[in-house]
Amino acid sequence: MVTIAVTAEHSEEPRFAASPETVKKLVALGATVRIEAGAGGRSRFSDAQFAAQGAQIVPTAAEALAGADILLKVRRPDAAEIAALKSGAMVVGMVDPYGDRAALEAMATTNATVFSMELMPRITRAQSMDVLSSQANLAGYKAVVDAAALFEQAMPMMMTAAGTVPAAKCFIMGAGVAGLQAIATARRLGAQVSANDVRPAAKEQVASLGAKFIAVEDDEFKQAQTATGYAKPMSDAYKAKQDELTAAHIKNQDIVITTALIPGRPAPRLVTRAMVESMKPGAVIVDLAAERGGNCELTKPGEIVDHNGVRVYGLLNVAGMIPVNASSLYAKNLYAFLELLIDKKEKQIKINWDDEIIKGTLLAKDGALVHAIYAPAKAA
């Protein structure tokens, strides 16, 4: 029998790592699921809902963790939670593999087996486990909704007896999962939408959603995508050309949503102070990369900066602002992953350590950080 613990997140994280739906499925796999009392409340999941699906509700995190084989989390567990786990217990969650190396090493030395869901391989078989995509999809939607609220003008064109209200111009920077959802949401609200990205594959996706694609399409642009589907860092020469094009375009925009992130690196700087100063008073910039330093030079994480009448919103944990949906999707991602760890017939943990998904997400094992991102840099 496998025992799974799910404990409360820290005060700034409203999402939860299980839902009544996934608890029911985990119990059907033969697992015992212990949930800290009240832990799912901020995602509107009650203890009664969890209990009705077979979960054991316990008063404290310590009781949930005692003897547990697997701990499910949204964010990296704290030191007290790790210490309460038995040696070799598994931790599955978004543990921020590129941040606070010392804390990660301390977690590894406890002998916990840690899987980082952010490192999920971009392969077809892993799509149902891709937490970055499920959360980014919601973030792209929420960014546009918040931008519309800040804009204080109508988004769609309106023709009235008193005259015509023009459609708002909305520019989406970065056409990954968040960007594409932002495009779709802005279009639904009636905006005139344009978008850019350094990946050639994005051009067709942007056009399919009815938006205009804005990019410098030279030879470097044609090779600007990694095998895993992420954007490559671009040369200074390309950045200069793209900045020039962006500057000419952005000055006429009412709303700008920036979404560009590169794993393991600070967010690329896409919008300069000068670009912001060229925009009309009343324009809005929503920066979805604020947690990684921001795509806009004027972004302050968690704040709204008013610069010459242009407001720059540095949103944090955007998916967490829609916790019911975010938790439901995230919990499904985790369940799909746990199906790889638990043998359905034997109802025991049985892991194929050679599986591409297991190897791709395994962060720590046997007291050490084992993922390739921690390998020493090779000498030139």
Secondary structure, DSSP 8 states (H G I E B T S, - for coil): --EEEE----TT----S--HHHHHHHHHTT-EEEEETTTTGGGT--HHHHHHTT-EEESSHHHHHTT-SEEE-SS---HHHHHHS-TT-EEEE---TTS-HHHHHHHHTTT-EEEEGGG---SGGGGGG-HHHHHHHHHHHHHHHHHHHHH-S-SS-EEETTEEE---EEEEE--SHHHHHHHHHHHHTT-EEEEE-S-THHHHHHHHTT-EE----SHHHHT-B-TTS-B----HHHHHHHHHHHHHHHTT-SEEEE----TTS-----B-HHHHHHS-TT-EEEETTGGGT-SBTT--TT-EEEETTEEEE---SSGGGSHHHHHHHHHHHHHHHHHHHEETTTTEE---TT-HHHHHHEEEETTEE-SGGGS-----
